[in-house]
Amino acid sequence: MAEDESIRNVFSGYRDLLKLKSVDAVLIATPNAFHAPIAIEALNAGKHVLCEKPMAVSEKEAGAMVRAAEKAGKVFMLALNNRFKAESRFLKSYIARGEIGQIYYAKAAFIRRRGSPGGWFSQRKYSGGGPLIDLGVHILDLMLWLMGYPPVERVSGAVSRHLCDYKTREICAYKADWSLPGAQDVESFANAYLRTKDGATVFLETSFALNCKEDKTFVEIYGARGGARLWPLEIFGEMDDVLVDISPRLGQSNSYLEENRHFVDCVLNNREPEPSIRQGYEVVRILESVYRSAHEFKEITLNNSAASGIEG
């Protein structure tokens, strides 16, 4: 590959790459369990970091990443491309203008009827979890971002493994390989219910496999003046005492390209990226609490007075 594409530098390990002074920034797209150690070493080596989601597999690791980034003074950005879709950006701006009013409820789903990636995605030691940490991270961040990232105070969740090793003939792009050792030790379905400090509630559900009619991905926001839904983008409200539905017409955008452009702009102009590293930390903290709630069969109260994971 390197020979065919005239790639000058090829390494057998990432540490050799980090030694290159000509490298300003790195993209980390490894299995989740390796995000934290590689990111911390990259930051300590003076590199800016664009890291695939989730930020880490535990609050402890995420906190160590925050400390490393803030000590190094380098840009750390989490790759959550859904924020950069044209519909998401429009809705964020619409909400910021006060058109939705105070948001008191949000719900979202990222559901696959049969769609486990298999491989390391289904091995907890590499992934940290199943669809909740792989797919749920997208819709959780998007909901909290649209709501202005209110502090989450209470978390309740449940997980299921009833369809972890399904034998159904694949009907999607994901061809699960169940032959790998330990390839079935994550959940196949998860849901969560959150309450924020200002009294808003958030509900999400996600699956690799669920006996539902079809795959679905959506985010819904409900406010005192109106509501909205992604995807596609629809806005619900009133005009002259009449209910109205609005369907904005937006051009197509490449969310991955826009995400990369934003990261480069932040590096070149010393700007704080979005998602910010502390928002990435908060998502990991919430997801870890959802898993804990599911395993302990109880509601979890988050300590927002001090981010213990960041302080170490």
C-alpha positions as CSV (number, residue, x, y, z in Angstrom):
1,M,0.0,0.0,0.0
2,A,2.7,2.4,1.0
3,E,4.7,1.6,-2.2
4,D,1.6,2.0,-4.4
5,E,0.6,5.3,-2.9
6,S,4.1,6.7,-2.4
7,I,3.7,7.0,1.4
8,R,7.0,8.0,2.8
9,N,6.7,7.1,6.4
10,V,5.4,3.7,7.5
11,F,5.6,2.5,11.1
12,S,5.0,-0.8,13.0
13,G,4.0,1.2,16.1
14,Y,2.4,4.6,16.8
15,R,5.2,5.7,19.1
16,D,7.6,6.0,16.2
17,L,5.1,8.3,14.4
18,L,4.8,10.5,17.5
19,K,8.6,11.1,17.4
20,L,8.3,12.9,14.1
21,K,8.5,16.7,14.7
22,S,6.8,17.2,11.3
23,V,3.6,15.7,12.5
24,D,1.3,18.4,14.1
25,A,-1.8,16.3,14.6
26,V,-3.1,12.7,14.7
27,L,-6.3,10.9,14.2
28,I,-7.0,8.1,16.6
29,A,-9.3,5.5,15.0
30,T,-8.4,2.4,16.9
31,P,-10.7,0.1,19.0
32,N,-12.1,2.1,21.9
33,A,-9.9,0.6,24.6
34,F,-6.8,2.2,23.1
35,H,-8.1,5.7,22.7
36,A,-7.0,6.9,26.1
37,P,-3.4,5.6,26.2
38,I,-2.6,6.7,22.6
39,A,-4.3,10.1,23.0
40,I,-2.4,10.8,26.3
41,E,1.0,9.9,24.7
42,A,0.2,12.0,21.6
43,L,-0.7,15.0,23.7
44,N,2.4,14.6,25.8
45,A,4.4,14.5,22.6
46,G,2.9,17.9,21.6
47,K,0.4,16.7,19.0
48,H,-3.2,17.9,18.5
49,V,-5.7,15.0,18.6
50,L,-8.9,14.1,16.7
51,C,-10.2,11.0,18.5
52,E,-13.0,8.7,17.3
53,K,-15.9,8.3,19.6
54,P,-16.3,7.3,22.3
55,M,-13.6,9.3,24.0
56,A,-12.7,6.4,26.4
57,V,-14.2,3.4,28.0
58,S,-14.3,4.7,31.5
59,E,-14.7,8.0,33.4
60,K,-11.2,7.5,34.9
61,E,-9.6,7.2,31.5
62,A,-11.5,10.2,30.1
63,G,-10.5,12.3,33.1
64,A,-6.8,11.4,32.5
65,M,-7.3,12.6,28.8
66,V,-8.7,15.9,29.9
67,R,-5.8,16.5,32.3
68,A,-3.3,15.6,29.6
69,A,-4.9,17.9,27.0
70,E,-5.2,20.9,29.3
71,K,-1.6,20.4,30.5
72,A,-0.3,20.2,26.9
73,G,-2.4,23.1,25.7
74,K,-3.2,21.2,22.6
75,V,-6.5,20.8,20.7
76,F,-8.4,17.6,21.5
77,M,-11.6,17.0,19.6
78,L,-14.0,14.1,19.7
79,A,-15.2,12.8,16.3
80,L,-19.0,13.0,16.5
81,N,-20.0,13.7,12.9
82,N,-23.7,14.1,13.5
83,R,-23.2,17.5,14.9
84,F,-21.9,18.6,11.5
85,K,-24.9,17.5,9.4
86,A,-26.6,20.5,7.8
87,E,-29.9,19.6,9.5
88,S,-28.3,19.4,12.9
89,R,-26.6,22.8,12.5
90,F,-29.8,24.4,11.3
91,L,-31.7,23.1,14.3
92,K,-29.0,24.2,16.8
93,S,-29.2,27.7,15.4
94,Y,-33.0,27.6,15.4
95,I,-33.1,26.6,19.1
96,A,-30.5,29.2,20.0
97,R,-32.8,31.9,18.7
98,G,-35.4,30.8,21.2
99,E,-37.8,29.4,18.6
100,I,-38.3,26.1,20.5
101,G,-38.4,27.7,24.0
102,Q,-37.3,26.0,27.1
103,I,-36.6,22.3,26.3
104,Y,-38.1,20.0,28.9
105,Y,-38.0,16.6,27.1
106,A,-35.8,14.9,24.5
107,K,-35.8,11.4,23.2
108,A,-33.8,9.5,20.6
109,A,-33.2,6.1,19.1
110,F,-30.4,4.4,17.1
111,I,-31.9,1.0,16.4
112,R,-30.8,-1.8,14.2
113,R,-33.0,-4.9,13.7
114,R,-30.0,-7.0,12.9
115,G,-26.8,-5.0,12.6
116,S,-24.0,-6.0,15.0
117,P,-20.6,-5.2,13.6
118,G,-19.2,-8.2,15.4
119,G,-15.4,-8.4,15.8
120,W,-13.9,-6.2,18.4
121,F,-17.1,-4.1,18.6
122,S,-18.7,-7.1,20.4
123,Q,-15.7,-7.8,22.7
124,R,-16.0,-5.7,25.8
125,K,-12.2,-5.7,26.5
126,Y,-11.8,-3.7,23.3
127,S,-15.1,-1.8,22.9
128,G,-16.2,-1.1,26.5
129,G,-19.7,-2.1,25.6
130,G,-22.2,-2.7,22.8
131,P,-24.7,-0.4,21.0
132,L,-24.9,2.0,24.0
133,I,-21.3,3.0,23.8
134,D,-21.0,2.6,20.0
135,L,-24.3,4.1,18.7
136,G,-25.8,5.7,21.8
137,V,-22.9,8.0,22.1
138,H,-24.0,9.8,18.9
139,I,-27.6,10.5,19.9
140,L,-26.8,11.2,23.5
141,D,-24.3,13.9,22.6
142,L,-26.6,15.3,19.9
143,M,-29.5,15.7,22.4
144,L,-27.4,17.2,25.1
145,W,-25.7,19.6,22.6
146,L,-29.1,20.8,21.2
147,M,-30.3,21.3,24.8
148,G,-27.2,23.3,25.7
149,Y,-25.5,20.5,27.7
150,P,-27.4,20.8,30.9
151,P,-25.8,18.9,33.9
152,V,-27.3,15.4,34.2
153,E,-28.1,14.5,37.8
154,R,-29.8,11.2,37.7
155,V,-29.4,8.2,35.4
156,S,-31.4,4.9,35.1
157,G,-30.7,2.3,32.5
158,A,-31.2,-1.3,31.3
159,V,-29.3,-3.6,29.0
160,S,-30.2,-6.9,27.3
161,R,-28.2,-9.7,25.7
162,H,-31.1,-11.7,24.3
163,L,-29.9,-11.4,20.7
164,C,-26.2,-11.2,21.1
165,D,-25.3,-14.2,18.9
166,Y,-28.2,-14.2,16.4
167,K,-27.9,-16.5,13.4
168,T,-30.2,-14.4,11.1
169,R,-29.0,-14.0,7.6
170,E,-27.5,-10.6,7.4
171,I,-29.8,-7.9,5.9
172,C,-27.5,-4.9,6.3
173,A,-23.9,-3.9,5.7
174,Y,-22.6,-5.3,9.0
175,K,-21.5,-8.9,8.7
176,A,-21.0,-10.1,12.3
177,D,-18.2,-12.6,12.9
178,W,-19.2,-14.7,15.9
179,S,-16.2,-17.0,15.7
180,L,-13.8,-14.7,17.6
181,P,-13.3,-15.7,21.3
182,G,-15.3,-13.4,23.5
183,A,-17.2,-11.9,20.6
184,Q,-20.6,-12.0,22.4
185,D,-20.0,-10.4,25.7
186,V,-21.6,-7.0,25.1
187,E,-25.3,-6.0,25.2
188,S,-27.5,-6.3,22.1
189,F,-30.0,-3.6,23.4
190,A,-29.9,-0.8,25.9
191,N,-32.0,2.1,27.0
192,A,-31.6,5.0,29.4
193,Y,-33.6,7.6,31.2
194,L,-31.9,10.8,32.4
195,R,-32.9,13.8,34.5
196,T,-31.1,17.1,34.3
197,K,-30.4,19.7,36.9
198,D,-33.1,22.0,35.4
199,G,-35.7,19.3,35.5
200,A,-35.6,18.2,31.8
201,T,-35.8,14.5,31.0
202,V,-34.0,12.6,28.3
203,F,-34.7,9.1,27.0
204,L,-32.7,7.0,24.5
205,E,-32.7,3.5,23.2
206,T,-30.2,1.7,21.0
207,S,-29.6,-1.8,19.6
208,F,-27.4,-4.0,17.5
209,A,-30.3,-6.5,17.3
210,L,-33.9,-6.0,18.3
211,N,-37.1,-7.7,17.2
212,C,-38.6,-4.5,15.8
213,K,-40.1,-3.9,12.3
214,E,-37.2,-1.9,10.9
215,D,-34.0,0.1,11.6
216,K,-34.6,3.6,12.9
217,T,-32.5,6.6,13.9
218,F,-34.1,9.8,15.2
219,V,-33.8,12.6,17.7
220,E,-36.8,14.5,19.0
221,I,-36.8,17.8,21.0
222,Y,-39.8,19.2,22.9
223,G,-39.9,22.7,24.1
224,A,-42.4,25.2,25.5
225,R,-42.8,27.0,22.2
226,G,-42.3,24.2,19.7
227,G,-40.7,20.8,18.9
228,A,-38.4,19.3,16.3
229,R,-37.3,16.0,14.9
230,L,-34.2,14.7,13.1
231,W,-34.0,12.8,10.6
232,P,-35.4,14.3,8.3
233,L,-35.6,17.7,9.9
234,E,-39.1,18.7,10.8
235,I,-40.2,21.6,13.1
236,F,-43.6,21.6,14.9
237,G,-45.2,24.7,16.3
238,E,-48.0,27.2,16.1
239,M,-48.7,30.3,13.9
240,D,-51.6,32.6,14.5
241,D,-53.2,30.0,16.8
242,V,-52.9,27.3,14.1
243,L,-50.6,24.2,14.3
244,V,-47.9,24.3,11.6
245,D,-45.3,21.8,10.5
246,I,-42.1,23.2,8.9
247,S,-39.8,21.1,6.6
248,P,-36.6,23.2,5.9
249,R,-35.0,22.6,2.6
250,L,-31.2,22.3,3.1
251,G,-28.4,21.4,0.8
252,Q,-26.5,18.2,1.2
253,S,-23.3,18.3,3.3
254,N,-20.5,15.8,4.0
255,S,-20.5,15.7,7.8
256,Y,-17.2,13.9,8.0
257,L,-15.5,16.5,5.8
258,E,-17.1,19.3,7.8
259,E,-15.9,17.7,11.0
260,N,-12.3,17.4,9.7
261,R,-12.4,21.0,8.5
262,H,-13.5,22.2,11.9
263,F,-10.7,20.3,13.6
264,V,-8.1,21.8,11.3
265,D,-9.5,25.3,11.7
266,C,-9.3,24.9,15.5
267,V,-5.7,23.8,15.3
268,L,-4.6,26.6,13.0
269,N,-6.5,29.3,14.9
270,N,-6.2,28.0,18.4
271,R,-9.9,27.7,18.9
272,E,-11.8,25.4,21.3
273,P,-13.4,22.6,19.2
274,E,-16.8,21.1,19.4
275,P,-17.4,18.7,20.8
276,S,-15.1,20.0,23.5
277,I,-13.0,17.6,25.5
278,R,-15.1,18.2,28.7
279,Q,-18.3,17.4,26.8
280,G,-16.7,14.2,25.6
281,Y,-15.8,13.4,29.3
282,E,-19.4,14.1,30.4
283,V,-20.8,11.7,27.8
284,V,-18.4,8.9,29.0
285,R,-19.4,9.7,32.6
286,I,-23.1,9.3,31.7
287,L,-22.6,6.2,29.7
288,E,-20.6,4.5,32.5
289,S,-23.4,5.4,34.9
290,V,-26.0,3.9,32.6
291,Y,-24.1,0.6,32.6
292,R,-23.7,0.8,36.3
293,S,-27.4,1.4,36.8
294,A,-28.3,-1.6,34.5
295,H,-25.9,-3.9,36.4
296,E,-26.9,-2.8,39.9
297,F,-30.7,-2.4,39.2
298,K,-30.9,1.1,40.6
299,E,-30.9,4.7,39.7
300,I,-27.5,6.5,39.8
301,T,-27.0,10.0,41.1
302,L,-24.2,11.9,39.5
303,N,-21.9,14.2,41.5
304,N,-21.8,17.4,39.6
305,S,-20.3,19.5,42.4
306,A,-16.8,18.1,41.5
307,A,-15.7,16.3,38.4
308,S,-13.7,13.7,40.4
309,G,-12.6,12.0,37.2
310,I,-11.0,15.1,35.9
311,E,-9.4,16.1,39.2
312,G,-7.9,12.6,39.5
